[in-house]
Amino acid sequence: MFRTLFVSTRTTVPAVLVLFAVSGVCHAQPDANIQMTTHNKIRPGRVGEFRDVAAKLVALCKEAGCEQSWTVWAKQSGEREFVTVTNHKKWADLDVQPGDNPKFQPHLAEWRVLMARLNDTIESSSRVIGELQPDLSIQTGRATSIEQMPALARVHRVKVRQERMNDFMKLIKDEVMPGNQKGGVKWFGVFRSRFGAPANEVRTVTFLDKWAALDSPAPLRKALGEDGFQAMAAKWSTMVEEHTWDIVRFQKEMTYIPASGPTLSSSSKD
C-alpha cells in the first residue's frame, strides 16, 4: 500500500501482516499525511499465489466494509517486488489491530488464514514510513474511485546532503513544485523519511498514464524552459549525494478502495 509516511525496515519476516492489519480497519482520511510503504519480494514460483490471496483479502474487506484504503504496485524496474501503500492521518492509527473493530470479528478467522497464506509466499520485506510535505506537494488530482487510479507511478528517491537539506526543500518549494504545477502536473508528492530509511532521504512521486509519456519532455522541463531547467538542475546537483528512479505499475485486483474513496491522492507518482 502507499501512504504519506515512510517507515522502512529490512527483515526476512514478512511485514505484510502488520500492513493489512492496520489498513483493514482504520478509518480512511483524505488528509492522511503519514505513509507506510512495504516492499515485498515474493518467493520463486509463488507470484501467482501471492496475487490470488491478495485478491481474496480485497474481497474479504469489501464484505466486511473496511474503511481504510490501500494500493498495491508492481515494480517495473530494479529488483522485482510488490509495493503496498497505506496512508494514515494519525500515528495512533498504526496501533490498530484487526480484532479491535467489533464489526470485523466475524471475519477475523478467515483474515488470519489468508494472512498466513500470504506471508508464506513472501521471501523478504522492507518497510519505510514517511511523511507527506503538503506545502511542497501538488494534490489537485485525487482519485475518488479505483477506476481513476493511474496506470504507473514514477518514484524518485533522493539522498540529500545533510548540510543542504534546508536548501533542497527550499528549491522544491520555490522552483520544482511551481514548475510542475505550471506544467500541468496534478499530483506531485514530496515525502520526508521518518522511519526505516536515512533521515536525509526524500521521495517524490508523480503519476503516468503510460510509458509513452516519457517520450515527451517532462512537464517541469517544459515549464522552466531548457535554460531554466538546466540552471535549476545545476543547483539541485550540488545538494544531492545520490538518487534513484523507479517505475511501478498499479495492481487493481490487489487494491482496496472503499466506496467513501481512497486515502491516497492520485494523478502522479515520482
C-alpha positions in Angstrom: 0.0 0.0 0.0 1.1 3.6 -0.3 1.0 6.1 2.4 2.3 9.6 3.2 4.7 8.3 5.7 7.7 6.1 5.2 8.9 3.5 7.7 11.4 1.0 6.3 12.9 -2.0 8.0 14.7 -4.9 6.3 13.6 -8.3 7.6 13.3 -11.9 6.4 10.0 -12.0 8.3 7.1 -10.8 6.1 5.8 -7.4 7.1 2.6 -7.6 5.2 0.7 -8.9 8.2 1.0 -5.7 10.0 0.3 -3.7 6.9 -3.0 -5.4 6.3 -3.8 -5.4 9.9 -3.7 -1.6 10.0 -5.2 -0.9 6.7 -8.1 -3.3 7.1 -9.8 -1.4 9.9 -8.6 2.1 10.2 -10.9 4.9 9.1 -9.9 6.5 5.8 -8.9 10.1 5.9 -8.5 12.4 2.9 -5.8 14.4 4.7 -3.7 11.4 5.7 -0.1 12.5 5.5 1.6 9.5 7.1 2.5 6.9 4.5 3.6 3.4 5.1 5.3 1.7 2.1 6.1 -2.0 2.3 8.2 -3.7 -0.4 7.7 -7.5 -0.7 10.0 -9.8 -2.5 8.0 -13.0 -3.4 9.4 -16.5 -3.2 10.3 -18.0 -6.6 7.3 -19.6 -8.3 4.8 -18.1 -5.8 3.8 -14.8 -7.5 0.5 -16.3 -8.8 -0.4 -17.5 -5.3 0.5 -14.1 -3.8 -1.8 -12.3 -6.3 -4.6 -14.8 -5.7 -4.5 -14.4 -1.9 -4.2 -10.6 -2.1 -7.3 -10.5 -4.2 -9.1 -12.7 -1.7 -8.2 -10.2 1.1 -9.7 -7.4 -1.0 -12.9 -9.4 -1.4 -13.0 -10.0 2.4 -12.6 -6.3 3.1 -15.4 -5.5 0.7 -17.6 -7.9 2.5 -16.6 -6.6 5.9 -16.9 -2.9 4.9 -13.4 -1.9 5.8 -12.9 1.8 5.6 -9.1 2.2 5.1 -7.9 2.0 1.6 -4.6 0.5 0.3 -3.0 0.3 -3.0 -0.6 -2.3 -4.5 2.0 -1.6 -7.1 4.4 -3.9 -9.0 7.9 -2.6 -9.6 8.8 -2.3 -13.3 12.5 -1.5 -12.6 15.1 -2.7 -10.2 14.5 -5.8 -8.1 11.1 -7.4 -8.8 8.9 -6.5 -5.8 5.3 -5.7 -5.0 4.8 -2.5 -3.1 1.9 -1.9 -0.7 1.0 1.6 0.4 -1.3 2.8 3.1 -1.9 6.4 4.3 -2.8 7.4 7.9 -3.9 10.6 9.5 -2.6 9.9 13.0 0.3 7.9 14.4 -2.2 6.2 16.6 -3.7 4.6 13.5 -0.7 2.3 13.5 -1.7 0.8 16.9 -4.9 -0.5 15.5 -5.3 -4.3 15.2 -8.0 -6.2 13.2 -9.6 -7.6 16.4 -10.1 -4.0 17.7 -13.0 -3.4 15.4 -16.2 -5.3 16.5 -17.7 -5.4 13.0 -14.5 -7.2 11.8 -14.8 -10.0 14.4 -17.0 -12.3 12.1 -14.2 -12.1 9.5 -11.2 -12.4 11.8 -10.6 -16.1 11.5 -10.7 -16.0 7.7 -8.5 -13.0 7.7 -5.8 -14.8 9.8 -5.9 -17.8 7.5 -5.4 -15.6 4.4 -2.7 -13.6 6.0 -0.8 -16.8 6.9 -1.0 -17.9 3.3 0.1 -14.5 2.0 3.1 -14.3 4.4 4.2 -17.8 3.3 4.6 -16.6 -0.3 6.9 -13.7 0.8 10.7 -14.2 0.9 11.6 -10.9 2.5 10.1 -7.5 3.2 11.2 -3.9 3.9 9.1 -1.0 5.2 9.6 2.7 5.1 7.4 5.2 6.9 7.5 8.7 5.5 5.5 11.9 5.9 4.0 14.0 3.1 5.1 17.6 2.9 1.8 19.4 1.9 3.4 22.8 1.3 5.8 21.2 -1.2 3.3 18.9 -2.9 0.6 19.3 -5.6 -2.6 17.5 -4.6 -5.3 18.7 -7.0 -5.6 15.3 -8.6 -7.3 13.0 -6.2 -8.9 9.7 -7.2 -12.4 9.1 -5.9 -12.6 5.6 -7.2 -10.3 2.7 -8.2 -11.0 3.4 -11.9 -9.4 6.8 -11.6 -6.1 5.5 -10.3 -3.1 6.0 -12.7 -1.5 3.1 -14.5 2.0 3.9 -13.5 3.9 5.9 -10.8 7.4 7.3 -11.1 9.2 7.3 -7.7 12.3 9.4 -7.2 14.4 8.5 -4.1 16.9 11.2 -3.3 19.6 11.1 -0.6 20.3 14.8 0.2 23.5 16.1 1.7 22.8 16.6 5.4 24.0 20.2 5.5 22.0 21.1 2.4 18.6 19.7 3.4 17.0 23.1 4.0 18.3 24.4 0.7 17.0 21.3 -1.1 13.5 21.7 0.4 13.5 25.4 -0.5 14.5 24.6 -4.1 11.5 22.2 -4.3 9.2 24.8 -2.8 10.4 27.8 -4.9 11.2 26.1 -8.3 10.3 22.4 -8.6 6.8 22.4 -7.3 5.7 25.6 -9.0 7.3 24.4 -12.2 5.4 21.1 -12.1 2.2 23.0 -11.3 2.8 25.3 -14.3 3.5 22.2 -16.5 0.1 20.8 -15.6 1.1 18.1 -13.1 -1.9 17.2 -10.9 -0.1 15.1 -8.3 3.4 15.7 -7.1 4.0 14.2 -3.7 7.1 15.0 -1.6 7.8 12.7 1.4 10.4 13.0 4.2 11.6 9.7 5.6 10.8 9.3 9.3 11.5 5.6 9.9 13.2 2.8 8.1 15.3 5.0 5.8 18.0 7.6 6.3 16.7 10.9 7.7 18.1 12.8 4.8 16.2 10.7 2.2 13.4 12.4 0.3 11.0 10.7 -2.1 8.9 12.3 -4.7 6.1 10.7 -6.6 4.3 11.6 -9.9 1.8 9.6 -11.9 1.9 8.5 -15.5 -0.8 7.1 -17.8 1.7 5.0 -19.8 5.4 4.6 -20.6 4.9 6.7 -23.7 4.6 9.8 -21.5 8.4 9.5 -21.1 8.9 10.1 -24.8 7.9 13.8 -24.3 9.8 16.4 -22.3 8.9 16.3 -18.6 6.3 18.9 -17.5 8.9 20.6 -15.3 11.4 20.9 -18.2 8.7 22.4 -20.5 7.5 24.8 -17.8 11.0 26.1 -17.0 12.4 26.1 -20.5 15.7 24.5 -21.3 17.9 27.2 -19.8 15.8 27.5 -16.7 15.7 23.7 -16.2 19.5 23.4 -16.6 20.0 26.2 -14.0 17.7 24.5 -11.6 19.4 21.1 -12.2 22.8 22.6 -11.5 21.7 23.9 -8.1 20.0 20.6 -7.4 23.1 18.6 -8.2 25.1 20.4 -5.5 22.7 19.3 -2.8 22.3 15.6 -3.7 24.6 12.7 -2.8 22.8 10.1 -4.9 19.4 9.4 -6.4 17.4 6.6 -7.9 14.3 6.5 -10.2 11.8 3.6 -10.3 8.6 2.9 -12.1 5.8 0.9 -10.5 2.5 -0.3 -12.1 -0.8 -0.2 -10.4 -2.3 -3.5 -9.4 -6.1 -3.0 -9.5 -7.1 -6.6 -8.4 -5.0 -6.3 -5.2 -6.0 -2.8 -4.3 -8.9 -1.9 -1.9 -10.6 1.4 -2.1 -13.9 1.7 -0.2 -17.0 3.4 -1.5 -16.1 6.5 0.5 -13.0 7.0 -1.6 -9.2 6.4 -1.1 -6.8 8.0 1.3 -4.2 8.3 -1.5 -4.3 11.3 -3.8 -3.9 10.1 -7.4 -2.6 11.6 -10.6 1.1 11.3 -10.4 4.0 9.4 -8.9 7.6 10.3 -8.7 
